[in-house]
Amino acid sequence: MVRAYVLIQTEVGKAASVASKVAEISGVVRAEDVTGPYDVIVQAEADSVDELGRMVVSKVQLIEGITRTLTCPVVKL
């Protein structure tokens, strides 16, 4: 199981709607709108890094109002 945090920047005023739509995607554990340089932070899980990448590129990034994403896989050090 691969876990990651996806940091999302949105168009002005779109954070709440983006968080709501992202939360509906299979594999998304949590999606919350936040303040700071990013507008939404998503916790996601997938069976592999490839599956995680496909989720972000083919589902998350297609949501209207998203301008940029940064995916941060969780590592165990």
C-alpha distance (Angstrom), angle and dihedral (degrees) to the residues before:
residue distance angle dihedral
M1 . . .
V2 3.81 . .
R3 3.78 119.9 .
A4 3.79 126.4 -166.9
Y5 3.75 144.0 167.8
V6 3.79 115.7 -130.1
L7 3.80 114.2 -156.4
I8 3.79 112.4 -155.4
Q9 3.78 132.7 -164.0
T10 3.79 115.8 -159.9
E11 3.75 139.8 -171.7
V12 3.81 113.4 -87.2
G13 3.79 111.6 -73.7
K14 3.83 95.1 10.4
A15 3.83 101.8 96.2
A16 3.81 97.2 98.0
S17 3.81 94.9 47.2
V18 3.82 92.0 45.0
A19 3.82 91.9 50.1
S20 3.80 90.3 49.5
K21 3.81 93.5 50.2
V22 3.82 94.3 43.9
A23 3.82 90.5 50.9
E24 3.82 88.9 63.3
I25 3.83 93.6 60.6
S26 3.79 116.7 105.4
G27 3.81 109.1 -109.7
V28 3.79 95.0 30.5
V29 3.80 109.2 119.9
R30 3.80 96.9 -178.2
A31 3.80 138.1 -4.5
E32 3.79 120.1 -170.1
D33 3.78 133.9 173.5
V34 3.79 112.2 -127.6
T35 3.80 140.5 174.2
G36 3.79 125.4 -109.8
P37 3.79 132.8 56.7
Y38 3.83 90.4 -28.2
D39 3.78 125.5 52.2
V40 3.82 102.0 -158.2
I41 3.80 131.4 27.3
V42 3.80 118.6 -160.7
Q43 3.79 128.9 -166.2
A44 3.81 109.4 -153.5
E45 3.79 138.0 177.4
A46 3.80 131.9 -160.9
D47 3.78 138.2 166.0
S48 3.82 93.1 -113.8
V49 3.79 142.5 7.4
D50 3.80 88.8 -106.9
E51 3.81 91.9 54.0
L52 3.79 90.2 47.6
G53 3.80 90.6 51.6
R54 3.80 91.6 49.3
M55 3.81 90.5 50.8
V56 3.80 92.4 52.4
V57 3.81 96.5 43.3
S58 3.80 100.6 38.5
K59 3.79 101.1 34.2
V60 3.81 114.8 16.0
Q61 3.80 99.3 40.3
L62 3.81 92.1 49.4
I63 3.80 93.4 63.4
E64 3.79 112.3 112.2
G65 3.81 113.3 -109.4
I66 3.82 97.9 31.7
T67 3.79 113.5 122.1
R68 3.82 101.7 172.0
T69 3.80 141.7 1.5
L70 3.79 133.8 -162.0
T71 3.82 117.5 -165.3
C72 3.80 117.0 -152.9
P73 3.84 113.3 -171.7
V74 3.79 115.5 -151.1
V75 3.83 114.2 -116.9
K76 3.78 130.5 -169.2
L77 3.81 110.1 -133.4
